[in-house]
Amino acid sequence: MGQFDGRVVIVTGSSNGIGRATAQLFAREGAMLTICGRNEKTLDESKSIVLAENGNAENKVLVVSGDIRDEGVMKRTIDETLQKFGRLDVLVSNSRFTPVLWTKMDFSRTGK
C-alpha cells in the first residue's frame, strides 16, 4: 500500500527532468496522476515510465498536452482531471510559470 493510494495528483512540467521524476515517485506511491507538458513525445515517454511504476494501470494516468501558461490549458487540465478522477488532492506546479505573482503591496492588502 502506497502513501498516496487513492489520491489524485497533477504534476505540471512532467515531460522530463524533475517533473517526470516527481510523477514517477507519486505513481510508485499509488497516486492517480495527471501529467502535463508541452511536448507530446516526451509526455508519452513520461506516461510509459509512470505506467511501469503503477503496474500499467492506464486508468490511473491522464496525459494533458499543452502550454500551462495558457489559461485554457490550465482550465482543461483541471477539468479533465476532475472528470476522470472526480477530485484533486495535490498540485505540483513544476513548470517555469507561476500564474499569480504577489507583490508586497498585494500581500499587505490582504491583511496578512
N, C-alpha and C positions, 0 to 999 in steps of 0.2 A: 504494500500500500504506500503510495507516494504522498508527499507533503502537500501536493496541490490537486489530489484526486477530486474531481467534480468542480474544480474552479475553472473559470473562463478568463483567459489572458490574451490581450492584444500586445504584440511586440512590433513597434514601428521600426523601419530601417533594418528589417531582418533578412535582407538579401544576402548579407555576408558579414564578416567580422564579429564584433561584439553582439550585434543584434541576432545574428544567426546562432551564436553560442548561447545567448540568453534563451532563445526559443528552444534550443536543444535541451537545455537544463530543465526548463519548465515541462517539456514533453516527458523527460525522464522521470519527473516527479508526478506525472499523471494529469497534467493540465490539459484542457481543451484550448486550442490555440488558434488565433487569427494572426497570420504573419503577413506583413505588407511591406512593399517597397516598389521602386520604380522599374527595376529590371526583371522582366518575366523569366528570362533564362535562369538567372541566379536565384530567383524566388522558387523556381521549380527544383533547383538543387537543394535549397533550404528545406523545401517540403519533403524531399526524399530523406534527408538527414533526420528531420523530425519524425517521420513515419518509422524510421529504423529504431528510434528511441521509444516509440509508444506502441510497438507491436503491430505496425501497419494498420492502425485504426483510422482509416480515411475519414470516418465520421467525427473524429476529434480534431481535424485540421481544416481551416479555411484559409484560402490564399486570396488576398486583395492586391491587385496591381494598380499602381498609380502614385502620383506625387502628393504626399501627405500635406504639402504646403497649400494645395488646392482645397478650398473649403468643401467642395463637392465630394472629393475623395475622402476627406475626414468623415463627413456625414455618412457616405456609403460604407466605409469601414465599420463604423459603429452600428449602422442599421443592419448590415449583413451579419455582423456578429450576433446581435440581439435576435435576429430572425433564425439563425442556425442553432444558437445555443440557449437562447431565452434569457440571458443575463450577461453581465460583465463584472468581474471581480477585481481584475488587475489591469492597469495600463502601464506598459513600459514605453516611455517616449524616448526612443533611441535615435531618432532621426536628428539631423542637424538643424532642427527647426523648433522653435517654441512659439505656439500660436498667440500667447499673451505675454508680453513683457511689461512688468510693473516698474514704474518709475517711483522714486522716493515720494513724489507728490501724490501719485495714485495710492500708494501704501498708506500715507498719512491720512488721506481722505476716508479710508475705511475705519479709522479709529483704533487700529491695532498696532 
